[in-house]
Amino acid sequence: MDDREDGAVVDPLDELVEVSRILGSDPGLVLHGGGNTSVKTVRRDVTGGDVAVLLVKGSGHDLATIGPEGFATLRLERLRELLPPTQIRDLALLNELRCALVVADAPDPSVETLVHALVPSAAVVHSHADVILALTDTEDGEHRVREVYGDSVVVVPYAMPGPDLAAACQTAWDEQHGVSTVGLVVLRHGVFALGDSPRQALANHDRLIAAAGDYLHVHAAHVIPPEVAVLPDIDAVELATFRAELSALAGKPLVVRRSTDGDVARFVRDPALLDATGSGPLTPDHVIWTKRVPLVGADLARYADDYRAYFAEHEHRRDVPLTMLDPAPRVVLDERLGMLTAGRNALEALIAEDIYRHTMTGIATAERLGGYRSASAGHVFDLEYWELQQRKLSRRDTHRPLAGQIALVTGAASGIGRACAHALLEAGASVVGWDLAGSVVDTFASPEWLGLQVDVTDDDAMAQALRTGVERFGGLDIVVVAAGIFPTSQPLGEMPMSTWRRTMAVNLDAVAALYGYAYPLLRLAPTHGRVVVVASKNVRAPGPGAAAYSASKAALTQLSRVAALEWAPEGIRVNMVHPDAVFDTGLWTPELLAARAEKYGMTVAEYKRRNLMRTEVTSAAVGRLVLAMVDDTFACTTGAQVPIDGGNERVI
C-alpha cells in the first residue's frame, strides 16, 4: 500500500488501473489494445509470507477500459530469473510467464513483461506515442532522441517484443542508465516511463511526450495544408466489385470502409508521402491490423505477388515452420478511392483506419525531419508471424457465421425488423438499418451498425442510402425486407383509394425499386446474395377489411418469386416468411391487446397463443427464422414460403 499526500492509503492496483485508463484514453499514445503498464508490490501468500510481485497488463486488454481483472500478478523473483543471461525461445515465453503467475486463471501476461521486470523502478508506463515514433522513425532517430532527452532516457535499438526486446533493454540499461534516468526509448517502438508509483511514472511519461512534441514543433512544424479538391464519388458497384476481389484474395468475406476527408485526400495525392508508405508501419506492432505496407493504387494482383515474395524472402528467419497468411491488403491508398481499410468485421476495418490515420501523420512528420524510416521488413515479418501476436487476432475471432458479411434491413427501428437486425448482428454481420423513424440511427450501439432514416417511397433516398452503406461497409450480401404498413381496417366500399395507393407504395412499389438497386450489388456478394421478405399470413389467408394490406403482401410475394427465378443463376436466393399474430410490435398496444382478448372471451396470455400449437410467436422468433434463411441452413433453397404462426387452420 502507498500513502497519498492526504494520508489516505492507496492500493497499488487501484492506482495502476486509474493511470492505465488515463493513458488508454489518448489515441495519440496507444491504440486498440496497445501499450501496457505495471507496478511492483508485495502480496501475502497462503503461507503468510510476503512475496514480491509484478502486476502487469494482461495481453489483449484495452488500457482505456481495463479493470483490476485485466492485470496478471506474477512472482518477481521468478521473472528476474528469466532475464539474461537466461535464454528463452520466444514461443516458450508464454509458458514461462504463466508458470510465474500467482493466480492460475489470470490473463496471459503482456509479452513485454520481462522489460517491466528488469528495471528497478516500482512502476512502468509504456506507450507507442505518435510523437515518439515520429522522432525515432527517421534516418537519424537515435541522434534525435539523444538530442531531445540527453541522459534522462536509455536508448534501445529496435528488437522484437519478448525475449529479444528484454535482452536489448537489459544491455542498454546496463550501459546507459544513471541517476537521472526516467525512461527507455525503444527506436521504432515506443517509450517506457519509470516512476516510484504509477502516478509518478505517468507524470514522467507526460514530460517525455511533451519534450518530443516541443522538439517536433520547432523542427518539423506542421504547415497549413493547401486546399485540396474533394475526392470523387465512386459508384457503389465499383466499390463492391473491389471488395469482392479483395475478399476472394483473402479467402473470406471482408468489410471494407472508405475514407475521403481532407487529410486522406491530401495524403493520397502526395507522391512523396505515398512512396514513403513502402518503408513499413509506424511500429511493427501495427502489422496485424494493417499488413506491412498498404496497397498504393488498385492493383490487387500486384500486391498479392509482392506479398508472396515478401513471405518467401523471410519465412526462414526464425527457424519455425510457417504458413503464409492471406496476401490481401488491409489498407488501400488511391487518388480516386481515397483510403480503404479492410477487416473481418467493421470493427477491424475501423481499427485499421484509426491506426493508419496515425501512421499518415507520423509519416508526414518524419518526412519533414528528413525522411521516414520504419523498422526493417524482416523485423516486421517476425512480428506479423509471431504466434503470440497472432493470438491477439484469434481472441477477437468469435467464428460467427456471418462475419464479414453485410446486411440491409428495412423497417429496422422496431418490431420484426429490429429483431431481424439484432439476429444478424449477433451472427456477426455488419448491418445497415433503414427506417422512417429517426430512432433507427441509435437502435444499436455497435460499430457493426449503421442506422439511416430513409423513406422507402423515395427512390432517390433509397439509392443514396445504398451508396452510404457501401461506403461504410463495402458492399451488400443480404437484404431483409421488413418495412411495411398495415392501414386501419376498412371494407372495400369504404376504403379510400389513397389508402390503397399508399399501402402499395410502401409494401410493394418500394421493394420493386429496391430490388432494382440491390441486384447489381447482391450479385457481387463473396458468398452469394440472399434476400428474405417478411410477407404475411394474409398472403394465404386474407382477412376482411384488409384488402390493401393483403393484396400488397400477395403482390410482394409474387414479385419475390419472380426475383427468385431470375436471380438463381447468379447464386442469389430469395425466400419469404409469413408471420402471424406477432404481438410484441408497436402495432399492438396493451389496450388493443386487452380489447381483442375480451372480444374473444380470453385473457391476453390466451389470446397471444390463439393458434394450433398454443405458442406465442415473437419478433425474436421471426428474427431467428430469417437468420436461418440467410445462413447455410437454407443454402440449397430459394423461392420458399415458410409460415411462422404457431399453426393456422386456414393456412394449413
GILIN-V528098 format. One record per backbone hydrogen bond with DSSP energy under -1.0 kcal/mol. CO is the residue of the C=O (numbers start at 0). NH is the residue of the N-H. If there is no record, write none. Layout:
co={CO/CO}
nh={NH/NH}
This chain:
co={1/3/7/9/10/11/12/13/14/15/16/17/18/19/20/22/25/25/27/28/30/35/36/37/38/40/42/44/48/50/51/52/53/54/55/56/57/61/61/66/67/69/71/72/73/74/75/76/78/82/88/91/92/93/94/97/99/102/107/109/111/112/113/114/121/122/123/124/125/126/128/129/130/131/132/135/136/137/139/140/141/142/143/144/145/148/151/153/155/159/161/162/163/164/165/166/167/168/169/170/171/172/177/181/182/183/184/185/185/189/190/191/192/194/196/197/198/199/200/201/202/203/204/205/206/207/208/209/210/211/212/213/214/215/234/235/236/237/238/239/240/241/242/243/244/245/246/246/254/256/258/260/261/262/263/266/269/270/271/272/274/275/276/282/283/285/285/286/294/297/298/299/300/301/302/303/304/305/306/307/308/309/310/313/329/330/331/332/333/337/338/339/340/342/344/345/346/347/348/349/350/351/352/353/354/355/356/357/358/359/360/361/362/363/365/366/375/376/377/378/379/380/385/386/388/389/390/399/401/404/405/405/406/407/408/413/414/415/416/417/418/419/420/421/422/423/424/426/429/430/431/432/433/434/436/437/439/445/447/449/451/454/457/458/459/460/461/462/463/464/465/466/467/468/469/470/472/476/477/478/479/480/490/490/495/495/496/497/498/499/500/501/502/503/503/504/507/508/509/510/511/512/513/514/517/517/518/520/521/524/528/529/530/531/532/532/535/536/536/542/544/545/546/547/548/549/550/551/552/553/554/555/556/557/558/559/560/561/562/563/566/566/567/572/573/574/575/576/577/578/584/588/589/590/591/592/593/594/595/596/597/602/603/606/608/610/617/618/619/620/621/622/623/624/626/626/627/631/633/639/641/643/645/646/647}
nh={9/6/3/1/14/15/16/17/18/19/20/21/22/23/24/25/28/29/129/127/33/125/56/123/54/52/50/47/44/42/75/40/73/38/71/109/60/64/65/69/70/57/55/101/53/78/79/80/81/85/91/95/96/97/98/100/74/105/58/112/115/116/117/118/39/194/37/192/35/190/132/133/134/135/136/137/372/140/143/144/145/146/147/148/149/151/181/184/186/164/165/166/167/168/169/170/171/172/173/174/175/176/180/193/153/191/155/188/189/185/126/183/124/122/200/201/202/203/204/205/206/207/208/209/210/211/212/213/214/215/216/217/218/219/238/239/240/241/242/243/244/245/246/247/248/249/250/251/342/340/338/264/265/266/267/269/273/274/275/276/277/278/279/285/286/288/289/290/332/299/302/303/304/305/306/307/308/309/310/311/312/313/314/316/341/294/339/296/337/333/258/331/256/254/348/349/350/351/352/353/354/355/356/357/358/359/360/361/362/363/364/365/366/367/370/369/379/380/381/382/383/384/389/390/391/393/394/402/404/429/476/477/431/479/433/417/418/419/420/421/422/423/424/425/426/428/427/401/406/449/408/451/411/453/439/440/442/448/430/432/434/457/461/462/463/464/465/466/467/468/469/470/471/472/473/257/255/529/407/531/409/533/493/494/498/499/500/501/502/503/504/505/506/507/508/509/511/512/513/514/515/516/517/518/520/521/522/523/524/527/572/478/574/480/534/576/538/539/540/545/489/549/550/551/552/553/554/555/556/557/558/559/560/561/562/563/564/565/566/567/569/571/570/530/638/532/641/534/643/536/587/592/593/594/595/596/597/598/599/601/600/606/607/609/610/613/621/622/623/624/625/626/627/628/629/630/633/634/636/575/577/579/612/611/651}
